[in-house]
Amino acid sequence: MHTSSKIPDRVLRAVCVSGAMLIAAAQTMAQSPAPPAGWTTRVDGGGSASEVKTEAMKPGFHVTTGPAAILFDSTMRGTGDWRLEATIHLFDPGARAEGFGVFFGGRDLNSAAPTYGYALLRRDGKAILKARNGAAARTVRDWTANAAIPVFKAGPAGTSVKYQLVVEAKGDRVSLWVGPTQVLDAPRSEMPADGIVGLRINHALNVHVERLTVSPLARR
């Protein structure tokens, strides 16, 4: 890591991950850094993938969005009964309440009409379930407050808040959990569930993705 003042286009950023302070250099670049190996970035209509910056930063990687986007590795899939887990650290979003979280049931993601379900949290302690079909996004469960969802409170520069999300597709239900608490659920018939999984990060957010895994649930 270079910290010399002789490199004017680098600034130090403090990233708090799992109680430890990770110091990383963020370099201003004309183009977005490449996403993690094997990952694809797709932005909502009217935006450019070059406006979404991704940077490998152990553990995990850092994402800064311009337009809203999904990020995914097409080899990560959930089918049947599955469990999707993510640990995401949110950095100061200002006064904006933009959603961030995960998507699942992804199909035709590189086409003009992608479909997927998604579960988002936001800084004010609320969660939502939605489904996308092409350019249209349908609300399955509207923004709902729950005490288990941390509320972002501004602090010194570099302050972040840790969110632990779990989505389970089990039987005929899809449920969203934050930590050990279920905060939303919906019938599986109301949203896509089988397919590619990944991240959904809305407009102009700065997050660190510490962990994203998907695994089958044991059938009883």
C-alpha positions in Angstrom: 0.0 0.0 0.0 1.3 3.4 -1.0 0.6 6.3 1.4 3.2 8.8 0.2 2.1 12.4 -0.3 3.9 12.2 -3.7 0.8 10.4 -5.1 -1.8 13.2 -5.2 -4.6 11.1 -6.7 -4.8 8.7 -3.8 -6.8 9.2 -0.7 -7.0 6.9 2.4 -10.3 5.4 3.2 -11.1 3.8 6.5 -13.4 0.8 6.2 -14.7 -0.8 9.4 -15.2 -4.5 8.8 -16.2 -6.9 11.6 -14.9 -4.6 14.4 -11.5 -4.2 12.7 -10.3 -1.2 10.8 -9.3 -2.0 7.2 -7.3 0.8 5.6 -7.4 1.0 1.8 -6.2 3.3 -0.9 -8.9 4.5 -3.3 -7.5 5.8 -6.6 -9.4 8.3 -8.8 -9.6 6.7 -12.2 -11.0 7.7 -15.6 -12.7 4.4 -15.9 -14.3 2.1 -13.3 -12.0 -0.6 -11.9 -12.9 -4.1 -13.1 -15.4 -6.0 -11.0 -14.3 -9.1 -9.1 -13.2 -11.9 -11.5 -16.2 -13.6 -13.0 -18.7 -10.9 -12.0 -21.0 -8.8 -14.3 -22.5 -5.4 -13.6 -25.8 -4.4 -15.1 -27.3 -1.0 -14.5 -30.9 0.2 -14.8 -32.0 1.8 -18.0 -30.3 5.1 -18.9 -27.1 4.4 -17.0 -23.6 3.0 -17.8 -21.8 0.2 -16.1 -18.7 2.5 -16.1 -20.5 4.6 -13.5 -20.4 1.7 -11.0 -17.0 1.3 -9.3 -16.0 -2.0 -7.8 -12.7 -2.6 -6.0 -11.3 -5.8 -4.5 -10.8 -5.1 -0.8 -10.3 -8.0 1.5 -12.5 -9.3 3.0 -14.8 -9.0 0.0 -15.0 -5.9 -2.3 -16.2 -2.3 -2.3 -19.0 -0.9 -4.5 -19.8 2.7 -5.3 -22.8 3.2 -7.5 -23.9 6.0 -9.8 -27.1 4.5 -11.3 -28.8 1.5 -9.5 -27.2 -1.8 -10.5 -27.2 -5.5 -10.0 -23.8 -7.3 -9.7 -23.5 -11.1 -10.1 -21.5 -14.1 -10.9 -23.7 -16.3 -13.2 -22.4 -19.5 -11.5 -24.0 -18.5 -8.2 -27.5 -19.9 -8.3 -30.3 -20.9 -6.0 -32.8 -23.6 -7.0 -35.4 -25.5 -5.0 -35.0 -24.7 -1.3 -32.0 -22.4 -0.8 -30.4 -19.9 1.6 -28.7 -16.7 0.4 -26.6 -14.8 3.0 -24.9 -11.4 2.7 -23.0 -9.1 5.0 -23.0 -5.6 3.7 -21.5 -2.4 5.3 -23.2 0.8 4.4 -21.2 4.1 4.4 -22.8 7.5 4.9 -25.7 7.8 2.4 -26.4 11.4 3.5 -30.2 12.1 3.9 -31.1 9.8 1.0 -33.0 6.5 1.8 -31.8 4.3 -1.1 -32.1 0.5 -1.0 -29.3 -2.1 -1.0 -29.4 -5.8 -0.7 -29.6 -9.0 -2.8 -31.5 -10.4 -5.8 -32.4 -13.9 -6.6 -34.3 -16.0 -9.2 -32.3 -14.1 -11.9 -33.0 -15.1 -15.5 -32.1 -13.5 -18.9 -29.9 -11.0 -17.0 -28.0 -10.0 -20.1 -31.1 -9.5 -22.2 -33.5 -6.6 -22.7 -36.0 -8.2 -20.4 -34.3 -9.6 -17.2 -36.3 -11.1 -14.5 -35.5 -11.4 -10.8 -36.8 -11.0 -7.3 -35.0 -8.8 -4.8 -34.9 -7.9 -1.1 -33.6 -4.5 0.0 -32.9 -2.7 3.2 -32.3 1.1 3.7 -30.8 3.5 6.2 -34.0 4.2 8.1 -34.5 0.6 9.3 -37.0 -0.5 6.6 -37.1 -3.5 4.2 -38.9 -4.2 0.9 -39.5 -7.2 -1.4 -39.8 -6.5 -5.1 -39.9 -8.4 -8.5 -38.5 -7.1 -11.8 -39.7 -8.1 -15.3 -37.8 -6.2 -17.9 -38.2 -2.4 -17.2 -41.1 -2.9 -14.8 -40.5 -3.4 -11.1 -43.4 -4.6 -9.0 -43.7 -4.2 -5.2 -44.5 -7.5 -3.5 -44.1 -6.2 0.1 -43.8 -2.5 0.6 -41.2 -0.7 2.8 -41.7 -2.0 6.3 -39.9 -0.9 9.5 -38.5 -3.5 11.8 -36.4 -3.0 15.0 -34.0 -5.7 13.8 -32.8 -3.5 10.9 -30.0 -1.1 12.0 -30.7 2.6 11.5 -27.7 4.4 10.0 -26.5 7.2 12.3 -23.9 9.6 11.1 -20.5 9.6 12.8 -16.8 10.4 12.0 -15.5 10.1 8.5 -15.4 6.4 7.5 -18.3 5.4 9.8 -20.2 2.4 8.5 -23.1 0.2 9.7 -23.1 -3.5 9.3 -26.2 -5.3 7.9 -26.5 -9.1 7.9 -29.2 -10.3 5.4 -30.6 -13.7 4.8 -33.1 -14.7 2.2 -34.6 -18.2 2.3 -36.7 -19.9 -0.4 -38.3 -22.8 1.4 -41.4 -24.7 0.1 -43.9 -22.2 -1.1 -42.5 -19.1 0.8 -39.6 -16.6 0.3 -38.5 -14.9 3.5 -36.1 -12.1 4.4 -34.2 -12.1 7.7 -31.9 -9.6 9.3 -29.7 -11.4 11.8 -32.0 -13.9 13.6 -35.2 -12.0 12.9 -37.6 -12.6 10.0 -38.7 -9.2 8.8 -40.7 -9.9 5.6 -42.1 -12.9 3.7 -44.2 -13.6 0.6 -45.6 -16.5 -1.4 -43.1 -18.0 -3.8 -45.7 -17.7 -6.5 -45.5 -13.8 -6.2 -41.8 -13.5 -7.1 -39.0 -15.2 -9.0 -37.0 -17.6 -6.8 -35.0 -20.1 -8.9 -32.0 -18.7 -10.8 -29.0 -16.5 -10.5 -28.4 -14.7 -7.2 -26.3 -11.5 -6.6 -26.3 -8.0 -5.3 -28.8 -5.1 -5.9 -27.4 -1.7 -5.0 -29.5 1.4 -5.7 -28.4 4.9 -6.7 -25.3 6.7 -5.4 -24.5 4.3 -2.6 -21.1 3.4 -1.0 -21.0 -0.1 0.4 -18.5 -2.8 1.3 -19.6 -6.4 0.6 -17.9 -8.6 3.1 -19.7 -11.8 2.2 -22.2 -13.3 -0.3 -23.0 -17.0 -0.3 -25.8 -19.2 -1.5 -26.4 -22.8 -0.4 -29.1 -25.5 -0.6 -31.3 -26.1 2.3 -31.6 -29.6 3.6 -35.0 -31.1 2.8 -36.9 -32.6 5.8 
